[in-house]
Amino acid sequence: MDRFLEIQKNLEQVYERITSAAFRVGRKPDEVKLVVVSKGQPLEVIQAAIAAGVKIFGENYPEEAREKIQAVTSVDVAWHMIGHLQSRKTKLVCDHFDWMQSLDSLHLAEKMERLLAEHNRMLPVLLEFNVGGEETKSGWLAGESSKWRSFLPDIRQILELSHLQVHGLMTMPPLTVNREEARIHFKKMVELQKYLRKQFPQANWDELSMGTSSDYEAAVEEGATFVRIGTSILGPRPDKPLSQLTKLRQV
């Protein structure tokens, strides 16, 4: 099947499932924004996805993303950083991305603030929380509500940074859990969202980024406003490194 038609079909199926999940809990489907995870995908796939109607791409690796972003500057799409960001690569995100969904420390926030201030640029961000307790995952540890007070000083300082616009929370449940086990973590994020609203009522906590290919319907049912889906829409990632793949001309 032509790659464009394949992606278009996959998109339709995902949107149908998002719509059904939203209706099951009395939500409006347009409350949920789809982030198509494009890490490891070559430009030809990105271009096919844009033609099929994708509006938001999620990337994990800043250098890889920069090449794609620079190649599709003439089209109206947004680029979200969704992976852990190494401090030395902060400038790439501040210069090229439209959103930072994975802000996971005060140190990183302060470095981003300095870089953004140099160009007087504002960047929407989500704060990443680790509700599964995995040592390999980034984010403030939030699995136990009794320890939530420990990260409030960090959050307070981040909210005072003038070039970072906090819009809500993000999480990545353990990959080993099934949909219903993931739901427990999604519920915990909703509890945390309510807690932070009480602690910082002046801030914007409206967005919840949670849910991937294996569990996004449960995430929507629990309140997700962003879901991050990759291979279910774009197909498997190439085995070859992206740098070895043929790149198409700029669109």
Buried (B, 14 or more C-beta within 10 A) or exposed (E): EEBBEBBBEBBEEBBEBBBEBBEEEEBEBEEBBBBBBBBBBBBBBBBBBBBBEBBBBBBBBBEBBBEBBEBBEEEEBBBBBBBBBEEEBBBBBBBBBBBBBBBBBBEBBEBBBEBBEEEEEEBBBBBBBBBBEBEEBBBBBBBEEEEBEEBBEBBEEBBEBEBBBBBBBBBBBBEEBEBEBBBBBBBBBBBBBEBBBEBBEEBEBEBBBBBBBBBBBBBBBBBBBBBBBBBBBBBEBEEEEBEEBEEEEEE
